[in-house]
Amino acid sequence: QVQLVESGGGLVQAGGSLRLSCAASGLRFSDYAMAWFRQAPGKERDFVARISWSELTYYADFLKGRFTISRDNAKNTVYLQMNSLKPEDTGVYFCAADREHIPPEYNYWGQGTQVTVSS
């Protein structure tokens, strides 16, 4: 049974930083690309960042270099370092796993972690 468990969310002031973690189990982590998505209240879920098994990274254009995705295959964990946070970054952040399909197919999702950025 595949499980993705996010942690690290919380309340932070604008300009602050948070580091999200997503611990995976029940899959061969190194075979999967991992990604972060976010969903603001009343809006659709948006792509944030992706890291392939070979650690190639991709980011949403709106991030403008503020976030960094990384992975530790020994710990079966993917991270999202978020800097210079803005109120518009508020939302539920989800991690997802894709077995390197083209185009990506995110078959596994975590339950999400809330990030709230106050102005």
GROMACS elastic network, one bead per residue, 0.5 to 0.9 nm:
[ bonds ]
;  ai    aj funct       b0    kb
    1    25     6  0.77577   500
    1    26     6  0.51759   500
    1    27     6  0.79082   500
    2    24     6  0.73416   500
    2    25     6  0.56412   500
    2    27     6  0.59363   500
    2   108     6  0.72504   500
    3    23     6  0.79700   500
    3    24     6  0.56955   500
    3    25     6  0.52476   500
    3    26     6  0.63324   500
    3    27     6  0.82909   500
    3   108     6  0.77047   500
    3   109     6  0.78111   500
    3   110     6  0.69428   500
    4    22     6  0.62223   500
    4    23     6  0.56418   500
    4    25     6  0.66379   500
    4    26     6  0.89350   500
    4    95     6  0.71436   500
    4    96     6  0.74834   500
    4    97     6  0.83931   500
    4   108     6  0.74421   500
    4   109     6  0.62349   500
    4   111     6  0.75504   500
    5    21     6  0.80065   500
    5    22     6  0.52512   500
    5    23     6  0.52064   500
    5    24     6  0.65613   500
    5    25     6  0.87334   500
    5    94     6  0.89719   500
    5    95     6  0.80493   500
    5   109     6  0.86380   500
    5   110     6  0.53974   500
    5   111     6  0.67550   500
    5   112     6  0.76585   500
    5   113     6  0.88227   500
    6     9     6  0.82673   500
    6    20     6  0.69872   500
    6    21     6  0.55067   500
    6    23     6  0.65033   500
    6    24     6  0.89449   500
    6    93     6  0.81681   500
    6    94     6  0.70775   500
    6    95     6  0.69033   500
    6   110     6  0.63848   500
    6   111     6  0.70852   500
    6   112     6  0.59349   500
    6   113     6  0.58913   500
    7    19     6  0.86622   500
    7    20     6  0.57606   500
    7    21     6  0.52521   500
    7    22     6  0.63895   500
    7    23     6  0.83880   500
    7   112     6  0.80478   500
    7   113     6  0.60103   500
    7   114     6  0.88517   500
    8    18     6  0.70533   500
    8    19     6  0.59455   500
    8    21     6  0.60993   500
    8    22     6  0.88354   500
    8   113     6  0.72349   500
    8   114     6  0.86174   500
    8   115     6  0.85407   500
    9    18     6  0.70683   500
    9    19     6  0.75832   500
    9    20     6  0.62222   500
    9    21     6  0.87810   500
    9    92     6  0.85490   500
    9    93     6  0.81016   500
    9   112     6  0.89944   500
    9   113     6  0.53486   500
    9   114     6  0.52414   500
    9   116     6  0.79134   500
   10    18     6  0.79899   500
   10   113     6  0.79868   500
   10   114     6  0.61277   500
   10   115     6  0.50282   500
   10   116     6  0.60974   500
   10   117     6  0.83963   500
   11   114     6  0.83463   500
   11   115     6  0.61643   500
   11   117     6  0.59099   500
   11   118     6  0.72941   500
   12    15     6  0.83653   500
   12    16     6  0.61219   500
   12    17     6  0.72832   500
   12    18     6  0.77162   500
   12    85     6  0.80989   500
   12   115     6  0.78788   500
   12   116     6  0.63191   500
   12   117     6  0.50182   500
   12   118     6  0.62539   500
   13    16     6  0.55905   500
   13    17     6  0.84618   500
   13    85     6  0.76549   500
   13    86     6  0.80914   500
   13    87     6  0.82142   500
   13   116     6  0.83306   500
   13   117     6  0.53858   500
   13   119     6  0.61982   500
   14    17     6  0.85178   500
   14    84     6  0.69713   500
   14    85     6  0.52995   500
   14    87     6  0.62360   500
   14   117     6  0.56975   500
   14   118     6  0.56790   500
   14   119     6  0.53399   500
   15    83     6  0.70949   500
   15    86     6  0.63829   500
   15   117     6  0.87182   500
   15   119     6  0.88952   500
   16    82     6  0.83544   500
   16    83     6  0.62039   500
   16    84     6  0.54932   500
   16    85     6  0.54881   500
   16    86     6  0.82595   500
   16   117     6  0.83452   500
   17    81     6  0.74892   500
   17    82     6  0.53994   500
   17    84     6  0.62262   500
   17    85     6  0.61509   500
   18    80     6  0.81852   500
   18    81     6  0.61773   500
   18    82     6  0.52408   500
   18    83     6  0.67768   500
   18    85     6  0.82124   500
   18   115     6  0.85828   500
   19    79     6  0.68230   500
   19    80     6  0.56031   500
   19    82     6  0.59560   500
   19    83     6  0.85873   500
   20    78     6  0.83183   500
   20    79     6  0.54846   500
   20    81     6  0.64253   500
   20    82     6  0.78801   500
   20    93     6  0.85525   500
   20   113     6  0.82853   500
   21    77     6  0.66757   500
   21    78     6  0.58341   500
   21    80     6  0.65269   500
   21    81     6  0.87958   500
   21    95     6  0.87059   500
   22    76     6  0.83503   500
   22    77     6  0.54093   500
   22    78     6  0.52275   500
   22    79     6  0.63153   500
   22    80     6  0.86362   500
   22    94     6  0.85681   500
   22    95     6  0.64296   500
   22    96     6  0.89064   500
   22   110     6  0.79330   500
   23    75     6  0.77037   500
   23    76     6  0.59167   500
   23    78     6  0.67496   500
   23    79     6  0.88951   500
   24    27     6  0.72854   500
   24    29     6  0.70221   500
   24    75     6  0.85650   500
   24    76     6  0.54433   500
   24    77     6  0.60471   500
   24    78     6  0.82109   500
   24    97     6  0.88978   500
   24   110     6  0.89375   500
   25    28     6  0.80195   500
   25    29     6  0.76794   500
   25    76     6  0.71434   500
   26    29     6  0.84258   500
   27    30     6  0.86908   500
   27    31     6  0.83319   500
   27    32     6  0.84228   500
   28    31     6  0.56732   500
   28    32     6  0.72354   500
   28    76     6  0.85422   500
   29    32     6  0.55260   500
   29    33     6  0.82637   500
   29    34     6  0.88141   500
   29    53     6  0.82932   500
   29    73     6  0.65698   500
   29    74     6  0.89719   500
   29    76     6  0.57434   500
   29    77     6  0.82449   500
   29    97     6  0.87279   500
   30    33     6  0.78944   500
   30    52     6  0.89365   500
   30    53     6  0.56367   500
   30    54     6  0.85048   500
   30    73     6  0.59585   500
   30    74     6  0.88709   500
   30    76     6  0.78449   500
   31    52     6  0.87649   500
   31    53     6  0.60110   500
   31    98     6  0.87162   500
   31    99     6  0.62264   500
   31   100     6  0.75682   500
   32    51     6  0.89851   500
   32    52     6  0.69055   500
   32    53     6  0.57096   500
   32    97     6  0.60896   500
   32    98     6  0.54219   500
   32   100     6  0.59621   500
   33    50     6  0.70267   500
   33    51     6  0.56395   500
   33    53     6  0.52296   500
   33    54     6  0.84733   500
   33    55     6  0.84487   500
   33    96     6  0.84513   500
   33    97     6  0.58577   500
   33    98     6  0.51444   500
   33    99     6  0.59939   500
   33   100     6  0.56379   500
   33   101     6  0.88533   500
   33   104     6  0.86874   500
   33   106     6  0.89979   500
   34    49     6  0.85182   500
   34    50     6  0.56898   500
   34    51     6  0.54382   500
   34    52     6  0.64568   500
   34    53     6  0.79144   500
   34    71     6  0.83478   500
   34    78     6  0.70058   500
   34    95     6  0.70432   500
   34    96     6  0.57358   500
   34    98     6  0.62863   500
   34    99     6  0.86105   500
   34   100     6  0.89897   500
   34   106     6  0.85995   500
   35    47     6  0.78970   500
   35    48     6  0.74416   500
   35    49     6  0.55057   500
   35    51     6  0.62311   500
   35    52     6  0.85453   500
   35    69     6  0.82517   500
   35    78     6  0.82379   500
   35    94     6  0.82525   500
   35    95     6  0.55433   500
   35    96     6  0.52210   500
   35    97     6  0.64473   500
   35    98     6  0.80381   500
   35   106     6  0.85104   500
   36    46     6  0.88152   500
   36    47     6  0.65187   500
   36    48     6  0.53773   500
   36    49     6  0.52797   500
   36    50     6  0.63888   500
   36    69     6  0.83102   500
   36    79     6  0.88708   500
   36    80     6  0.76255   500
   36    93     6  0.67814   500
   36    94     6  0.56131   500
   36    96     6  0.63152   500
   37    45     6  0.64591   500
   37    46     6  0.54093   500
   37    49     6  0.70790   500
   37    50     6  0.89481   500
   37    92     6  0.83434   500
   37    93     6  0.57185   500
   37    94     6  0.51618   500
   37    95     6  0.62749   500
   37    96     6  0.76840   500
   38    44     6  0.84620   500
   38    45     6  0.54673   500
   38    46     6  0.53387   500
   38    47     6  0.66166   500
   38    48     6  0.66970   500
   38    89     6  0.84999   500
   38    90     6  0.85912   500
   38    91     6  0.60939   500
   38    92     6  0.54437   500
   38    94     6  0.59334   500
   38    95     6  0.86605   500
   38   112     6  0.85335   500
   39    42     6  0.81433   500
   39    43     6  0.62561   500
   39    44     6  0.59063   500
   39    46     6  0.61621   500
   39    90     6  0.83109   500
   39    91     6  0.52113   500
   39    92     6  0.52598   500
   39    93     6  0.65715   500
   39    94     6  0.81725   500
   40    43     6  0.53517   500
   40    44     6  0.72148   500
   40    45     6  0.73664   500
   40    46     6  0.86787   500
   40    88     6  0.82588   500
   40    89     6  0.79489   500
   40    90     6  0.62738   500
   40    92     6  0.64861   500
   40    93     6  0.88793   500
   41    44     6  0.83990   500
   41    90     6  0.85281   500
   41    91     6  0.65851   500
   41    92     6  0.83608   500
   43    46     6  0.86285   500
   45    92     6  0.89676   500
   46    60     6  0.87251   500
   47    50     6  0.83015   500
   47    59     6  0.80505   500
   47    60     6  0.64380   500
   48    58     6  0.84645   500
   48    59     6  0.58908   500
   48    60     6  0.51369   500
   48    61     6  0.86550   500
   48    62     6  0.86715   500
   48    63     6  0.77373   500
   48    67     6  0.86865   500
   49    57     6  0.72224   500
   49    58     6  0.54962   500
   49    60     6  0.61348   500
   49    67     6  0.82898   500
   49    68     6  0.79807   500
   49    69     6  0.65280   500
   49    80     6  0.83420   500
   50    55     6  0.89948   500
   50    56     6  0.80503   500
   50    57     6  0.55806   500
   50    58     6  0.51363   500
   50    59     6  0.65551   500
   50    69     6  0.69777   500
   50    70     6  0.88327   500
   51    54     6  0.77889   500
   51    55     6  0.53367   500
   51    56     6  0.54372   500
   51    58     6  0.65375   500
   51    69     6  0.67008   500
   51    70     6  0.68538   500
   51    71     6  0.75822   500
   51    78     6  0.85744   500
   52    56     6  0.51637   500
   52    57     6  0.65599   500
   52    58     6  0.87422   500
   52    98     6  0.89430   500
   52   100     6  0.72572   500
   53    56     6  0.74799   500
   53    71     6  0.88478   500
   53    73     6  0.88223   500
   53    99     6  0.89215   500
   53   100     6  0.78798   500
   54    57     6  0.89817   500
   55    70     6  0.74591   500
   55    71     6  0.75438   500
   57    68     6  0.87642   500
   57    69     6  0.71824   500
   57    70     6  0.82105   500
   58    69     6  0.85753   500
   59    62     6  0.83686   500
   59    63     6  0.70764   500
   59    64     6  0.85988   500
   59    65     6  0.83228   500
   59    67     6  0.82749   500
   59    68     6  0.84409   500
   59    69     6  0.85357   500
   60    63     6  0.58490   500
   60    64     6  0.80895   500
   61    64     6  0.61614   500
   61    65     6  0.86452   500
   62    65     6  0.86360   500
   63    66     6  0.55914   500
   63    67     6  0.65070   500
   64    67     6  0.80205   500
   65    68     6  0.74598   500
   65    83     6  0.88843   500
   66    81     6  0.83268   500
   66    82     6  0.62051   500
   66    83     6  0.52532   500
   66    84     6  0.62324   500
   66    85     6  0.77721   500
   67    80     6  0.66959   500
   67    81     6  0.54606   500
   67    83     6  0.60039   500
   67    84     6  0.85408   500
   67    85     6  0.89961   500
   68    79     6  0.80212   500
   68    80     6  0.56574   500
   68    81     6  0.50419   500
   68    82     6  0.66408   500
   68    83     6  0.85225   500
   69    78     6  0.72848   500
   69    79     6  0.56274   500
   69    81     6  0.63873   500
   69    82     6  0.88178   500
   70    77     6  0.86846   500
   70    78     6  0.57888   500
   70    79     6  0.52408   500
   70    80     6  0.66132   500
   70    81     6  0.81856   500
   71    74     6  0.89756   500
   71    75     6  0.85042   500
   71    76     6  0.77157   500
   71    77     6  0.57921   500
   71    79     6  0.59491   500
   71    80     6  0.88523   500
   72    75     6  0.54488   500
   72    76     6  0.60448   500
   72    77     6  0.54039   500
   72    78     6  0.63187   500
   72    79     6  0.82687   500
   73    77     6  0.64734   500
   73    78     6  0.81782   500
   74    77     6  0.79012   500
   75    78     6  0.86476   500
   78    95     6  0.82991   500
   82    85     6  0.66312   500
   83    86     6  0.89696   500
   85    88     6  0.82578   500
   85    89     6  0.64628   500
   85    90     6  0.87595   500
   85   117     6  0.67831   500
   86    89     6  0.53834   500
   86    90     6  0.76092   500
   86   117     6  0.61314   500
   86   118     6  0.77820   500
   86   119     6  0.75386   500
   87    90     6  0.56657   500
   87   116     6  0.73173   500
   87   118     6  0.56642   500
   87   119     6  0.59505   500
   88    91     6  0.81805   500
   88   117     6  0.75338   500
   89   115     6  0.75999   500
   89   116     6  0.75004   500
   89   117     6  0.66913   500
   90    93     6  0.88646   500
   90   114     6  0.78056   500
   90   115     6  0.53622   500
   90   117     6  0.54524   500
   90   118     6  0.84026   500
   91   113     6  0.84076   500
   91   114     6  0.59333   500
   91   115     6  0.54427   500
   91   116     6  0.64652   500
   91   117     6  0.87740   500
   92   112     6  0.57384   500
   92   113     6  0.53729   500
   92   115     6  0.60094   500
   92   116     6  0.85287   500
   93   111     6  0.87421   500
   93   112     6  0.51963   500
   93   113     6  0.52667   500
   93   114     6  0.62433   500
   93   115     6  0.70110   500
   94   109     6  0.68584   500
   94   110     6  0.57743   500
   94   111     6  0.66152   500
   94   113     6  0.66320   500
   95   108     6  0.84583   500
   95   109     6  0.59042   500
   95   110     6  0.55673   500
   95   111     6  0.82464   500
   95   112     6  0.71238   500
   96   106     6  0.58473   500
   96   107     6  0.74110   500
   96   108     6  0.54853   500
   96   110     6  0.64402   500
   97   100     6  0.87446   500
   97   105     6  0.80488   500
   97   106     6  0.52784   500
   97   107     6  0.63751   500
   97   108     6  0.52445   500
   97   109     6  0.66730   500
   98   101     6  0.65904   500
   98   104     6  0.61140   500
   98   105     6  0.53885   500
   98   107     6  0.62214   500
   98   108     6  0.72719   500
   99   104     6  0.77512   500
   99   105     6  0.73560   500
   99   106     6  0.78170   500
   99   107     6  0.83635   500
  100   103     6  0.81791   500
  100   104     6  0.63104   500
  100   105     6  0.77971   500
  101   105     6  0.59245   500
  101   106     6  0.87304   500
  102   105     6  0.76678   500
  105   108     6  0.88941   500
  106   109     6  0.72768   500
  109   112     6  0.82851   500
  110   113     6  0.87120   500
